[in-house]
Amino acid sequence: MPEPTIVESDFFEVIGTQRAMRRLKTDPVPEEYIKKIIWAATRAPSGGNTQGWRFLVVTDDAKKQQIQQWYNESWQKMLDSGYGHRPDLPEAERDSNDRVMKSATYLARHMHEAPVLIFACALMQGPNREITSGSSIYPAIQNLMLAARALGLGTALTTVHRAHQDEIRTLLGIPETVETAALIPVGWPKGKFGSGFRKPVEDVTYWDSWGTKRK
Ligand SMILES: Cc1cc2nc3c(=O)[nH]c(=O)nc-3n(C[C@H](O)[C@H](O)[C@H](O)COP(=O)(O)O)c2cc1C
């Protein structure tokens, strides 16, 4: 397998600029890149090192179209019910929220155009039934997205598809004991990577007792 080109290799630069990239080009992604980001996912910790994860890579156009229709339908229902309408937020957070909603709506309409959709799946049998070990899938997902960023690939962690999980299971032959924890579109981004809105460390860190902050 040829080694993928590492586009961005500074660790903190990768973390600082890894964000939801929802506007993706249709250009194909080489298979070795997909394998590389899944390799990164499988380096993550898991409860008892059970590694109860599977990654289902979807590139079939008809299947992607069907998934997009279900995803878009669920997203539209959420919008219709007022999801994301937050006039109460302070200005900086409201701007960020508006941008997220706009870009999430773009993704719902264009999900099938991503060259690759990856379902990050959690095996929920035996020891993995508990939230602690069952949630091992999420560090793996983060590893995958960081590795994608390092290669210049855009990703977004999405969960809206779960409203149609049963249909997705049927479409892709996924057993009932498996949870599709996230659907991650992967592709070359149309825009540039950059840092998203995040609260400062001092605002979210307490020292020795709840609520005690340090400057
Ligand atoms: C558990 C979880 C579920 C998410 N579900 C969705 C989703 O269904 N659709 C979507 O477009 N983004 C989803 N996101 C992405 C968030 O909206 C995104 O990480 C957040 O707004 C920060 O955006 P940024 O990384 O661009 O700054 C999800 C993120 C997490 C962690």
Ligand as a Chemical Component Dictionary entry (heavy atoms), coordinates in Angstrom:
data_LIG
# 
_chem_comp.id                   LIG 
_chem_comp.type                 NON-POLYMER 
_chem_comp.pdbx_formal_charge   0 
_chem_comp.three_letter_code    LIG 
# 
loop_
_chem_comp_atom.comp_id 
_chem_comp_atom.atom_id 
_chem_comp_atom.alt_atom_id 
_chem_comp_atom.type_symbol 
_chem_comp_atom.charge 
_chem_comp_atom.model_Cartn_x 
_chem_comp_atom.model_Cartn_y 
_chem_comp_atom.model_Cartn_z 
_chem_comp_atom.pdbx_ordinal 
LIG C1  C1  C 0 -22.215 13.666 19.176 1  
LIG C2  C2  C 0 -22.211 14.609 17.993 2  
LIG C3  C3  C 0 -23.262 14.554 17.085 3  
LIG C4  C4  C 0 -23.247 15.390 15.961 4  
LIG N1  N1  N 0 -24.261 15.268 15.041 5  
LIG C5  C5  C 0 -24.219 16.031 13.919 6  
LIG C6  C6  C 0 -25.195 15.845 12.889 7  
LIG O1  O1  O 0 -26.070 14.983 12.968 8  
LIG N2  N2  N 0 -25.106 16.624 11.779 9  
LIG C7  C7  C 0 -24.117 17.551 11.616 10 
LIG O2  O2  O 0 -24.096 18.212 10.576 11 
LIG N3  N3  N 0 -23.180 17.748 12.563 12 
LIG C8  C8  C 0 -23.196 17.003 13.705 13 
LIG N4  N4  N 0 -22.216 17.147 14.657 14 
LIG C9  C9  C 0 -21.127 18.114 14.427 15 
LIG C10 C10 C 0 -21.240 19.359 15.315 16 
LIG O3  O3  O 0 -22.291 20.167 14.860 17 
LIG C11 C11 C 0 -19.906 20.102 15.253 18 
LIG O4  O4  O 0 -18.897 19.266 15.766 19 
LIG C12 C12 C 0 -19.920 21.373 16.080 20 
LIG O5  O5  O 0 -20.913 22.257 15.612 21 
LIG C13 C13 C 0 -18.579 22.083 16.031 22 
LIG O6  O6  O 0 -18.335 22.486 14.715 23 
LIG P1  P1  P 0 -16.871 22.865 14.226 24 
LIG O7  O7  O 0 -16.057 21.651 14.434 25 
LIG O8  O8  O 0 -17.013 23.197 12.776 26 
LIG O9  O9  O 0 -16.383 24.007 15.017 27 
LIG C14 C14 C 0 -22.192 16.314 15.768 28 
LIG C15 C15 C 0 -21.129 16.346 16.690 29 
LIG C16 C16 C 0 -21.126 15.490 17.773 30 
LIG C17 C17 C 0 -19.938 15.526 18.719 31 
# 
loop_
_chem_comp_bond.comp_id 
_chem_comp_bond.atom_id_1 
_chem_comp_bond.atom_id_2 
_chem_comp_bond.value_order 
_chem_comp_bond.pdbx_ordinal 
LIG C1  C2  SING 1  
LIG C2  C3  SING 2  
LIG C2  C16 DOUB 3  
LIG C3  C4  DOUB 4  
LIG C4  N1  SING 5  
LIG C4  C14 SING 6  
LIG N1  C5  DOUB 7  
LIG C5  C6  SING 8  
LIG C5  C8  SING 9  
LIG C6  O1  DOUB 10 
LIG C6  N2  SING 11 
LIG N2  C7  SING 12 
LIG C7  O2  DOUB 13 
LIG C7  N3  SING 14 
LIG N3  C8  DOUB 15 
LIG C8  N4  SING 16 
LIG N4  C9  SING 17 
LIG N4  C14 SING 18 
LIG C9  C10 SING 19 
LIG C10 O3  SING 20 
LIG C10 C11 SING 21 
LIG C11 O4  SING 22 
LIG C11 C12 SING 23 
LIG C12 O5  SING 24 
LIG C12 C13 SING 25 
LIG C13 O6  SING 26 
LIG O6  P1  SING 27 
LIG P1  O7  DOUB 28 
LIG P1  O8  SING 29 
LIG P1  O9  SING 30 
LIG C14 C15 DOUB 31 
LIG C15 C16 SING 32 
LIG C16 C17 SING 33 
# 
